[in-house]
Amino acid sequence: MAAWLVVTATIPDREAFLACGYTARSAELLQAAGGRYVIRAPGAAVLEGDGQAGSGPGPSVVISEWPDRASALAFWNSPEYQAAKALRAGLAEIDVLLVGA
């Protein structure tokens, strides 16, 4: 059964975030691990709750689909992805949910 990683991110300095190399590296690793992006979009409108919106534009939202929960977790916990995550350290406030079996 499919699973999804649902990411919301508040990114105060989008230029610095894009320049760090995280987006390209994480996309490469995600595709190699069998995931696919469903959506990657900045400026979500928060209709209820905190949503990390703050006073600026709404959070960025990234949803990726995986064949199953084990595939998503294997990607997330891989040493390669952990190294990619280090590229964005201090550049964004991130929340991640894993949904599905």
Buried (B, 14 or more C-beta within 10 A) or exposed (E): EEBBBBBBBBBEEEEEBEEBEBBEBBBEBBEEBBBEEEEEEEEBEEEEEEBBBEEEBBBBBBBBBBBBBEBBBBBBEBEBBEEBBEBBEEBBEBEEEEEBE
